[in-house]
Structure formats: C-alpha cells, structure tokens
Amino acid sequence: MARTAARVKKKNKTAVRARTSYYDYSLLAVVIILISFGLIMLYSASAYEAANDYYIQDDMFYFRKQALISAGAVLFALFVSQINYHISIRLAPLAYIIALGLMAMVKFTPLGVTVNGARRWLKIGIQFQPSEVAKIAIILIMPFLIMRMGRKLNSFWGVVRLLGVGFIQAMAAYLFTENLSTAVIIFGICAVIIFLAHPKTAPFIMAIVALALAGISALILMNRYVKSSTSFRMRRILAWLQPENNLNSGGYQVLQGLYAIGSGGLFGKGLGNSTQKLATIPEAQNDMIFSIICEELGLFGAIMVLVLFAYLLYRLLFIAQNAPDLYGTLAASGIMAHVALQVILNISVVLNVIPTTGVTLPFVSYGGTSVVFLMYEIGLALNISKNIRFEE
C-alpha cells in the first residue's frame, strides 16, 4: 500500500513537471520584423522630404527619431510582459477614467497641441495622443465589465450597457480630439469583444447588414445628388467618391497614392526608387506609406507585408484561444481587433476603398505615440501567453 502511494506521488510530480510554461517568442519576433521593415521603408519614404525641409535639412531625422522610440518601445513591451495581466483587472476602471480626462484636457486646457490643423495632441512633458490611451482603456474595461456582468450579458440591456461604455469613450475621442477614425476603432474594438463574449450571433449579423445597407444607400444618394459641400468630412467623402473632381479636398493625395501603387507592378521599382514620394505625396511616411511600399517593392512586397500582419493576428488568436481565463481571452481578442481594424482601415484608405481617415499602419508608419502604446498591448499579450500552461 505504501509502495503504491509512493508511485502515485511520483506520478503526480512528473505530471506537474510536464505542465510547461509558454512565452510567445513568435509574436515578439514578427513584431520586431515589422518594426525593422517599417524603419527601412520610413527612411526611404521620408529622406527626400526631410533633407529638403527648410527647418530640418537632415535626411535621417524621421528615421533616427522613430528608431530610438521603437527601440525603447520594444524594451517597454518586454517589461510589461513580466507584469501579471490580472493587475489590469483592478486598473481597468481607472484607465478608462484617465483616458476620458486626458482627451478632455486636449480640448479644454492650454496643454492641447495643434499639429497640421488638428488638435489631437497633449503636451505634459512629452507630447502624445491621448486617444491612443483610450484604445488601451477600452481593451481593458470591456473584459472587466463582461466578467462582472456574468449572465446579464445575455440580455438586451446588458449589451446596450456595454455598447454605451464603448460609445462614451468613442464620442470623447471624436468630440475632444476631433478624431473620427480613432472613434470608429474604439467602438469597433468594443463591438468585437462583445460579439466574441455573447452566446448569440444572429443579432450582430442583422445589425451589421442593416448598417451596411443604410451606408450604401446614403453613399449612392450622395454620389448622385451632392456635388459640393463646406463640411470638412463631407468634402473627404466627395474626394473619395470622385477624386478627380475634388483635387483640392483630398482627391489629389488619393490619386497620387493610386498612381504609386499602379506604377509598382509585380516587383516594384526597387527600394528607394519611388518617384511619388518626391513631394508628390505629402508626408508619405505617415498614413500613405503602404503606397510607397507598393511602388518600390511591388505587389510582391505588399503581399509580404500582409502575410506578416496575418501571422501577427494568428499569434494573437492563438493566445486568445489558449489564455488561462476569460479575461485573458477577451483582452487578447481586443488587441487582435485593434491591430486588425487599424491595418484594414489604413490599407483601405490607400486603395481608396473608404474615405481618408488618418489611420496609421501599425508598426510601419511614422508616429512615436502609436508604436509605444501598440507595444504596450503586445507586452500585455506576451504576459497572457506567459500564463498559458501546456501538459506534455
């Protein structure tokens, strides 16, 4: 009897040893590859403009700045990956309130900074976009509320309450920072997390179909009857529908981006050989960098970028599916939704599938705030992966 008990005890110890911890190095690797590729394309897209800028006159200006921020962001992600993600459960309501407060400061205090006609930045020692904090806040608060609600999520009013929380944050981004694209992304993240957590699918599909039909009908009527407008956003929509007739309202940039994509062919003109970046596409290193990738590296380069993003999303999906608890699953899903929405919106704008929105291409476009907060999300996902246990 004693010998049998000893064998069972030994077997249990072996089983415990077999439960190995996991850390998603593949996720970290693909993010570093995207950042490195982004830096190469950033230098190619910005060198001419930076060298000929009266105030800069340094072709390495944008590259150097982005490289330093990106290196710090990777180290920041590694640090975040060592902090237990369950701490975020307790900090989620605070993060939500802080995000609202920071965005309000942009509009109502002198700390708000206007860049290129848009008041979206806040300067408190460092300059950043509070709307990026709002994206993280919604990723954290939605799983927190869903876990608190339990079965109440299945009710109509439960869904309405959750959508209301996302709507408030999205409207704050729109009203306080005049950033409609970020508002769409915030509400989109909220909707995706609710969709994944809710047991029923049909109501969401019906809502999407209804919205799509309403949007298509509105665009058809607008294209037929509306020829001009004084509204900034309406002009952008008209520039999207008829870019050749609205060159001064954004149509020029759209057409030049399409020319860049079309001239790239299958394998492109070669790295550094873009002609559209020579002041034809203003600030090509920002939202329109994908058009420069297509021009210099062709369809092959564009597909490789999409493959990298697809693999990044696959790693996030893997983490979400194997997370040790519901909070980890929903948080990883929120991060996946954020990256996917931003990639889809950016590329759709470059291809003129949707109106210009001002959304950057994650890890590739120029922008310190974007890469830092995205790397925080990657660090959070890495920590969730660190808590995954597999039995061998």
C-alpha positions, 0 to 999 in steps of 0.5 A: 500500500505504501509502495503504491502511494509512493508511485502515485506521488511520483506520478503526480510530480512528473505530471506537474513537471510536464505542465510547461510554461509558454512565452510567445517568442513568435509574436515578439519576433514578427513584431520586431520584423515589422518594426525593422521593415517599417524603419527601412521603408520610413527612411526611404519614404521620408529622406527626400522630404526631410533633407529638403525641409527648410527647418530640418535639412537632415535626411535621417531625422524621421528615421533616427527619431522613430528608431530610438522610440521603437527601440525603447518601445520594444524594451517597454513591451518586454517589461510589461510582459513580466507584469501579471495581466490580472493587475489590469483587472483592478486598473481597468476602471481607472484607465478608462477614467484617465483616458476620458480626462486626458482627451478632455484636457486636449480640448479644454486646457492650454496643454492641447497641441495643434499639429497640421490643423488638428488638435489631437495632441497633449503636451505634459512633458512629452507630447502624445495622443491621448486617444491612443490611451483610450484604445488601451482603456477600452481593451481593458474595461470591456473584459472587466465589465463582461466578467462582472456582468456574468449572465446579464450579458445575455440580455438586451440591456446588458449589451446596450450597457456595454455598447454605451461604455464603448460609445462614451469613450468613442464620442470623447475621442471624436468630440475632444480630439476631433478624431473620427477614425480613432472613434470608429476603432474604439467602438469597433474594438468594443463591438468585437469583444462583445460579439466574441463574449455573447452566446448569440450571433444572429443579432450582430449579423442583422445589425451589421447588414442593416448598417451596411445597407443604410451606408450604401444607400446614403453613399449612392444618394450622395454620389448622385445628388451632392456635388459640393459641400463646406463640411470638412468630412463631407468634402473627404467623402466627395474626394473619395467618391470622385477624386478627380473632381475634388483635387483640392479636398483630398482627391489629389493625395488619393490619386497620387497614392493610386498612381504609386501603387499602379506604377509598382507592378509585380516587383516594384521599382526597387527600394528607394526608387519611388518617384511619388514620394518626391513631394508628390505625396505629402508626408508619405511616411505617415498614413500613405506609406503602404503606397510607397511600399507598393511602388518600390517593392511591388505587389510582391512586397505588399503581399509580404507585408500582409502575410506578416500582419496575418501571422501577427493576428494568428499569434494573437488568436492563438493566445486568445484561444489558449489564455488561462481565463476569460479575461485573458481571452477577451483582452487578447481578442481586443488587441487582435481587433485593434491591430486588425481594424487599424491595418484594414482601415489604413490599407483601405484608405490607400486603395481608396476603398473608404474615405481618408481617415488618418489611420496609421499602419501599425508598426510601419508608419511614422508616429512615436505615440502609436508604436509605444502604446501598440507595444504596450498591448503586445507586452500585455499579450506576451504576459497572457501567453506567459500564463498559458500552461501546456501538459506534455 
